């Protein structure tokens, strides 16, 4: 049994990870820490577990094997490094850190202290991605020429029930979040396109704030890949009914994904019209991969490269938007 502490309820997915941990047969939640004492105390009471006011005290407890990190993004590096030095396994909300340098520090500490690190990148486990990756690997699209991925919701839009939108106000804090829509919601299109299209040569990013927040609520990234393919990444908090979209186009075919619906048309298949393929099964969640790695050493499908490349693209995109120029990677 892996005994886990929850580190902060700051992120909107913190409750989801607590729920998944509670439902996992090999995890037991032992304690909560939060940089907001009142919020953490309330959460601990709801979960009927201890609340530890001091994170160092918590991490020194012998009855804690691992931590789930949902702190403000700006705190990730310090919190994760302290957890690793305390020899606690680490599961974290994306992004891992705000800079490549901090990611490298985390990887070094994780290796030195022989603990397991996992980042939640859930769409890498989705059947639509798994099918698209397999189709590419089989050559059903020929050479990839372009890719587009879009993910947007209406979290920043005013409604009668939520005049400031349903996202918490702290999601627009530039210092704690490290950005806005792109670094949070845009993480999913970024890590998907990183996997599907490969190494990025350079990119140009435009960040907008349609609702006049201090961070972007809608961003577009134009990407050139080492393969010669081009890409478009879109993310935002200002389109209430926008579906998830993923397009892959190649010299021999195309794949279109809308939400969880997948279509393919390829000259490599017997039929020349659009076809709805049978999709593979959902892969293990990031949390299940993490637990398996802790218990058996089984290699996770989500890798350090996925984690690092996600930060690299975000860091370059932020620089591009601030300086108004294309950034080479």
C-alpha positions as CSV (number, residue, x, y, z in Angstrom):
1,X,0.0,0.0,0.0
2,X,1.3,3.4,-1.0
3,X,0.7,6.0,1.7
4,X,0.1,9.4,0.2
5,X,0.0,13.1,1.3
6,X,-1.9,15.7,-0.7
7,X,0.1,18.9,-1.2
8,X,-2.4,21.8,-1.7
9,X,-5.9,22.1,-3.1
10,X,-4.9,25.1,-5.3
11,X,-5.4,23.5,-8.7
12,X,-8.9,22.8,-10.0
13,X,-8.0,19.1,-10.5
14,X,-6.9,18.5,-6.9
15,X,-10.2,17.0,-6.0
16,X,-10.0,14.7,-9.1
17,X,-6.7,13.3,-8.0
18,X,-7.9,12.9,-4.4
19,X,-10.9,11.0,-5.7
20,X,-8.7,8.8,-8.0
21,X,-6.3,8.1,-5.1
22,X,-9.2,7.1,-2.8
23,X,-10.5,4.8,-5.4
24,X,-7.2,3.1,-6.2
25,X,-6.8,-0.2,-4.4
26,X,-3.1,0.4,-3.7
27,X,-3.2,4.0,-2.4
28,X,-4.3,5.4,1.0
29,X,-4.4,9.1,1.7
30,X,-2.7,9.8,5.1
31,X,-2.5,13.6,5.3
32,X,-3.0,17.0,3.7
33,X,-0.7,20.1,3.6
34,X,-1.8,23.4,2.0
35,X,-0.1,26.8,1.7
36,X,-3.5,28.1,2.6
37,X,-4.0,26.8,6.1
38,X,-7.8,27.3,6.2
39,X,-8.3,25.6,2.8
40,X,-6.1,22.7,3.8
41,X,-7.7,22.2,7.2
42,X,-11.1,22.0,5.5
43,X,-9.9,19.5,3.0
44,X,-8.4,17.3,5.6
45,X,-11.6,17.3,7.6
46,X,-13.6,16.3,4.4
47,X,-11.2,13.4,3.8
48,X,-11.0,12.5,7.5
49,X,-7.2,12.7,7.5
50,X,-4.5,14.7,9.3
51,X,-3.7,18.3,8.4
52,X,0.0,19.2,8.7
53,X,0.6,23.0,8.8
54,X,4.4,22.6,8.1
55,X,5.4,20.9,4.9
56,X,8.8,19.9,6.2
57,X,7.2,18.2,9.1
58,X,4.9,16.4,6.7
59,X,7.6,15.2,4.4
60,X,9.7,13.9,7.4
61,X,6.8,11.6,8.5
62,X,7.7,8.0,8.2
63,X,4.1,7.0,7.4
64,X,4.2,9.0,4.1
65,X,5.6,7.3,1.0
66,X,4.5,9.6,-1.7
67,X,2.9,13.0,-2.5
68,X,0.4,14.4,-5.0
69,X,1.4,18.0,-5.8
70,X,-1.4,20.5,-6.7
71,X,0.3,23.7,-5.5
72,X,0.5,26.9,-7.5
73,X,2.7,26.2,-10.5
74,X,5.3,28.7,-9.2
75,X,5.9,26.5,-6.1
76,X,6.4,23.3,-8.0
77,X,10.1,23.3,-8.2
78,X,10.7,24.0,-4.5
79,X,8.0,21.6,-3.3
80,X,9.0,18.8,-5.6
81,X,12.7,19.2,-4.8
82,X,11.9,19.0,-1.0
83,X,9.8,16.0,-1.5
84,X,12.5,14.2,-3.5
85,X,15.1,15.0,-0.9
86,X,12.8,13.5,1.7
87,X,12.7,10.4,-0.6
88,X,9.0,10.7,-1.3
89,X,7.6,9.5,-4.7
90,X,6.0,12.4,-6.6
91,X,2.9,12.8,-8.7
92,X,2.3,16.3,-10.0
93,X,-0.2,18.4,-12.0
94,X,1.2,19.9,-15.2
95,X,3.4,21.7,-15.9
96,X,6.3,20.2,-14.0
97,X,8.2,23.5,-13.7
98,X,8.3,26.9,-15.4
99,X,11.8,26.6,-16.9
100,X,14.0,23.9,-18.5
101,X,16.6,24.6,-15.8
102,X,14.2,23.8,-13.0
103,X,13.0,20.6,-14.8
104,X,16.7,19.5,-15.0
105,X,17.1,20.1,-11.2
106,X,14.0,18.0,-10.5
107,X,15.2,15.2,-12.7
108,X,18.6,15.2,-11.1
109,X,17.1,15.1,-7.6
110,X,14.6,12.4,-8.4
111,X,17.4,10.2,-9.8
112,X,19.8,10.9,-6.9
113,X,17.1,10.1,-4.3
114,X,15.7,7.1,-6.3
115,X,12.1,8.2,-6.2
116,X,9.4,7.9,-8.9
117,X,8.2,11.1,-10.7
118,X,5.0,11.3,-12.7
119,X,3.2,14.2,-14.4
120,X,-0.5,14.1,-15.2
121,X,-0.7,14.2,-19.0
122,X,-4.1,12.4,-19.4
123,X,-4.7,12.7,-23.1
124,X,-1.6,10.5,-23.8
125,X,-3.8,7.6,-22.4
126,X,-6.8,8.4,-24.6
127,X,-7.8,6.0,-27.4
128,X,-8.0,8.9,-29.9
129,X,-4.3,9.7,-29.4
130,X,-3.3,6.1,-29.2
131,X,-5.0,5.4,-32.6
132,X,-3.4,8.5,-34.2
133,X,0.0,7.6,-33.0
134,X,-0.3,4.0,-34.2
135,X,-1.6,5.1,-37.6
136,X,1.4,7.5,-38.0
137,X,3.8,4.7,-37.0
138,X,2.2,2.4,-39.5
139,X,2.7,4.9,-42.3
140,X,-1.1,5.3,-43.0
141,X,-0.6,9.1,-43.4
142,X,2.7,8.9,-45.2
143,X,5.0,11.7,-44.2
144,X,3.3,14.1,-41.7
145,X,3.0,17.6,-43.3
146,X,0.8,19.4,-40.8
147,X,-0.8,19.1,-37.4
148,X,-3.4,21.2,-35.6
149,X,-4.7,20.7,-32.0
150,X,-7.2,22.9,-30.3
151,X,-8.6,22.8,-26.7
152,X,-10.8,25.5,-25.3
153,X,-13.5,26.0,-22.7
154,X,-15.4,29.0,-21.4
155,X,-13.9,29.2,-18.0
156,X,-13.2,32.9,-18.2
157,X,-16.6,33.9,-19.5
158,X,-19.2,35.7,-17.4
159,X,-22.5,33.9,-16.6
160,X,-25.4,34.6,-14.3
161,X,-24.1,32.0,-11.9
162,X,-20.4,33.0,-12.2
163,X,-20.0,36.7,-13.1
164,X,-16.2,36.3,-13.3
165,X,-16.3,32.9,-15.0
166,X,-16.2,29.5,-13.4
167,X,-12.4,29.3,-13.2
168,X,-11.0,30.4,-9.8
169,X,-9.6,33.9,-9.7
170,X,-6.1,32.7,-8.9
171,X,-5.9,31.1,-12.4
172,X,-5.3,34.6,-13.7
173,X,-2.4,35.4,-11.4
174,X,0.6,35.7,-13.6
175,X,3.2,35.1,-10.8
176,X,1.7,31.9,-9.3
177,X,0.5,30.4,-12.6
178,X,3.4,31.4,-14.8
179,X,0.8,32.3,-17.5
180,X,-2.8,31.7,-18.5
181,X,-4.7,29.6,-21.0
182,X,-1.6,28.2,-22.8
183,X,0.4,27.0,-19.8
184,X,-2.7,25.4,-18.3
185,X,-5.2,24.2,-20.8
186,X,-2.7,24.5,-23.7
187,X,-0.5,21.9,-22.0
188,X,-2.7,19.2,-23.6
189,X,-2.3,20.3,-27.2
190,X,1.4,20.9,-26.6
191,X,2.3,17.4,-25.3
192,X,0.1,15.7,-27.9
193,X,1.7,17.6,-30.8
194,X,5.1,17.0,-29.3
195,X,4.5,13.3,-29.4
196,X,2.9,13.2,-32.8
197,X,5.0,15.7,-34.7
198,X,8.4,15.3,-33.0
199,X,11.2,17.8,-32.5
200,X,10.3,21.5,-32.7
201,X,12.7,23.7,-34.6
202,X,11.1,27.1,-33.9
203,X,7.8,28.7,-33.0
204,X,5.8,31.9,-32.9
205,X,3.2,32.6,-30.3
206,X,0.4,35.2,-30.1
207,X,-1.3,35.6,-26.7
208,X,-4.5,37.5,-26.3
209,X,-6.6,38.6,-23.3
210,X,-10.1,39.0,-24.5
211,X,-11.5,39.3,-21.0
212,X,-8.8,41.8,-20.0
213,X,-7.0,39.6,-17.5
214,X,-3.3,40.0,-16.8
215,X,-2.6,36.6,-18.5
216,X,-3.7,35.1,-21.8
217,X,-7.2,33.7,-22.1
218,X,-6.6,32.7,-25.7
219,X,-3.3,31.8,-27.4
220,X,-2.2,30.5,-30.8
221,X,1.3,28.9,-31.5
222,X,2.6,28.4,-35.0
223,X,5.2,25.6,-35.0
224,X,7.9,24.4,-37.4
225,X,9.1,20.9,-36.8
226,X,12.5,19.3,-37.7
227,X,10.6,16.9,-40.0
228,X,9.5,19.8,-42.2
229,X,5.9,19.6,-40.9
230,X,4.1,22.7,-39.6
231,X,1.7,22.9,-36.7
232,X,-0.9,25.1,-35.0
233,X,-1.6,24.9,-31.3
234,X,-4.7,26.7,-29.9
235,X,-5.9,27.0,-26.3
236,X,-8.3,29.3,-24.5
237,X,-10.8,30.0,-21.8
238,X,-13.2,32.0,-23.9
239,X,-15.1,29.5,-26.1
240,X,-17.9,27.8,-24.2
241,X,-18.9,25.2,-26.7
242,X,-15.7,24.6,-28.6
243,X,-14.9,20.9,-29.1
244,X,-11.5,19.3,-28.7
245,X,-9.9,19.2,-32.2
246,X,-6.9,17.3,-33.5
247,X,-6.0,17.2,-37.2
248,X,-3.1,15.3,-38.8
249,X,-2.4,15.6,-42.5
250,X,0.2,13.7,-44.5
251,X,1.3,12.8,-48.0
252,X,-1.0,9.7,-48.0
253,X,-3.9,10.6,-45.7
254,X,-5.5,12.5,-42.9
255,X,-6.9,11.9,-39.4
256,X,-9.6,14.1,-37.9
257,X,-10.5,13.9,-34.2
258,X,-13.4,15.9,-32.7
259,X,-13.8,15.3,-29.0
260,X,-13.6,11.4,-28.9
261,X,-14.8,10.8,-32.5
262,X,-12.0,9.7,-34.9
263,X,-12.1,9.5,-38.7
264,X,-9.3,8.6,-41.2
265,X,-8.9,8.7,-44.9
266,X,-5.8,7.2,-46.4
267,X,-4.6,5.9,-49.8
268,X,-3.0,3.1,-47.8
269,X,-6.4,1.6,-46.8
270,X,-8.7,-0.4,-49.0
271,X,-11.5,2.2,-48.9
272,X,-10.8,5.7,-50.2
273,X,-13.5,7.6,-48.3
274,X,-13.6,8.7,-44.7
275,X,-13.6,5.7,-42.3
276,X,-14.4,5.4,-38.6
277,X,-11.8,3.1,-37.2
278,X,-12.0,0.8,-34.2
279,X,-10.1,2.5,-31.4
280,X,-7.7,0.8,-28.9
281,X,-8.6,0.5,-25.2
282,X,-7.9,3.4,-22.8
283,X,-4.4,3.1,-21.5
284,X,-3.5,3.2,-17.8
285,X,-3.9,6.6,-16.2
286,X,-0.9,8.6,-15.1
287,X,-1.6,7.7,-11.5
288,X,-1.8,4.0,-12.2
289,X,1.4,4.1,-14.2
290,X,3.0,5.9,-11.3
291,X,1.9,3.3,-8.7
292,X,3.1,0.4,-11.0
293,X,6.5,2.1,-11.3
294,X,6.8,2.5,-7.6
295,X,5.7,-1.1,-6.8
296,X,7.3,-3.1,-9.7
297,X,9.7,-0.7,-11.5
298,X,7.5,-1.0,-14.7
299,X,8.5,1.8,-17.0
300,X,5.8,4.5,-17.4
301,X,4.5,5.6,-20.8
302,X,4.7,9.2,-19.7
303,X,8.4,10.1,-19.8
304,X,10.8,12.8,-18.6
305,X,11.1,13.9,-22.2
306,X,7.3,14.5,-22.3
307,X,7.7,16.6,-19.1
308,X,10.7,18.5,-20.3
309,X,9.4,19.2,-23.8
310,X,6.1,20.6,-22.4
311,X,8.0,23.1,-20.4
312,X,10.3,23.9,-23.3
313,X,7.5,24.8,-25.6
314,X,5.7,26.9,-22.9
315,X,8.9,28.7,-22.1
316,X,9.6,29.5,-25.7
317,X,6.0,30.5,-26.4
318,X,6.0,32.9,-23.5
319,X,9.2,34.5,-24.8
320,X,7.9,34.7,-28.3
321,X,4.7,36.5,-27.2
322,X,6.6,38.9,-25.0
323,X,9.2,39.8,-27.6
324,X,6.9,39.6,-30.7
325,X,9.3,37.3,-32.6
326,X,9.9,33.7,-33.6
327,X,11.9,31.7,-31.1
328,X,14.3,29.0,-32.2
329,X,14.6,25.9,-30.0
